[in-house]
């Protein structure tokens, strides 16, 4: 967590995407599904899981694009989510 700015929708969405399901004690379904991390060809499932997570727990943002960046040689896999504030929430600020 950051020292300041944790109430901003973009920061909240980024924090949600860093949580693995099962880490939050009284809300075990919050977070991304850890079973999808090492599965081959689970890119679509991981993208759908990230979209569901943001729709459920952070309704102030929309996930415009969810893509997966694979570094096959290095073994690094990243999920890139383009987070955009909803228009209704921008007008109320």
VOZA-424164 format. One record per residue (C-alpha): residue in one letter; chain; z, x, y. Coordinates in steps of 0.2 Angstrom, whole numbers. Example, Ala and Ser with C-alpha at 12.3 -4.5 7.8 and 13.67 -1.06 7.14 Angstrom:
REM residues 2
  type  mol     up   east  north
     A    A     39     62    -22
     S    A     36     68     -5
REM end
This chain:
REM residues 93
  type  mol     up   east  north
     X    A      0      0      0
     X    A     -3      5     18
     X    A     10      7     31
     X    A      2     -5     43
     X    A    -12    -18     42
     X    A     -8    -25     25
     X    A    -10    -43     31
     X    A    -29    -40     35
     X    A    -40    -49     22
     X    A    -50    -33     18
     X    A    -35    -23     14
     X    A    -27    -37      4
     X    A    -44    -38     -6
     X    A    -44    -20     -9
     X    A    -26    -20    -15
     X    A    -30    -34    -27
     X    A    -45    -24    -34
     X    A    -33     -9    -38
     X    A    -21    -19    -48
     X    A    -23    -20    -67
     X    A    -19    -37    -75
     X    A     -1    -36    -81
     X    A      6    -25    -68
     X    A     13    -39    -57
     X    A     30    -45    -65
     X    A     30    -63    -62
     X    A     11    -66    -60
     X    A      4    -57    -76
     X    A    -14    -63    -73
     X    A    -16    -56    -56
     X    A    -27    -40    -56
     X    A    -43    -34    -65
     X    A    -44    -35    -83
     X    A    -40    -18    -90
     X    A    -49    -22   -107
     X    A    -66    -21    -98
     X    A    -63     -2    -92
     X    A    -70      7   -108
     X    A    -81     -7   -115
     X    A   -100     -2   -115
     X    A   -111    -15   -106
     X    A    -97    -24    -98
     X    A   -104    -23    -81
     X    A   -107    -41    -79
     X    A    -90    -46    -86
     X    A    -82    -34    -74
     X    A    -92    -41    -59
     X    A    -87    -59    -64
     X    A    -69    -54    -66
     X    A    -68    -46    -48
     X    A    -77    -61    -41
     X    A    -64    -73    -49
     X    A    -50    -62    -43
     X    A    -55    -63    -25
     X    A    -59    -81    -26
     X    A    -42    -85    -34
     X    A    -30    -74    -24
     X    A    -39    -70     -8
     X    A    -49    -85     -2
     X    A    -51    -77     16
     X    A    -65    -66     10
     X    A    -81    -67      0
     X    A    -88    -55    -12
     X    A   -106    -53     -7
     X    A   -111    -40    -19
     X    A   -102    -33    -34
     X    A   -111    -18    -42
     X    A   -106     -4    -54
     X    A   -109     14    -51
     X    A   -109     24    -67
     X    A   -108     43    -67
     X    A   -113     44    -85
     X    A   -112     63    -86
     X    A    -95     64    -78
     X    A    -87     48    -86
     X    A    -83     41    -69
     X    A    -86     22    -67
     X    A    -83     13    -51
     X    A    -85     -5    -46
     X    A    -92     -7    -28
     X    A    -87    -24    -20
     X    A    -95    -28     -3
     X    A    -81    -39      5
     X    A    -85    -50     20
     X    A    -73    -61     29
     X    A    -77    -80     28
     X    A    -84    -87     44
     X    A    -70   -100     46
     X    A    -57    -87     46
     X    A    -66    -76     59
     X    A    -67    -91     71
     X    A    -48    -94     70
     X    A    -43    -76     75
REM end
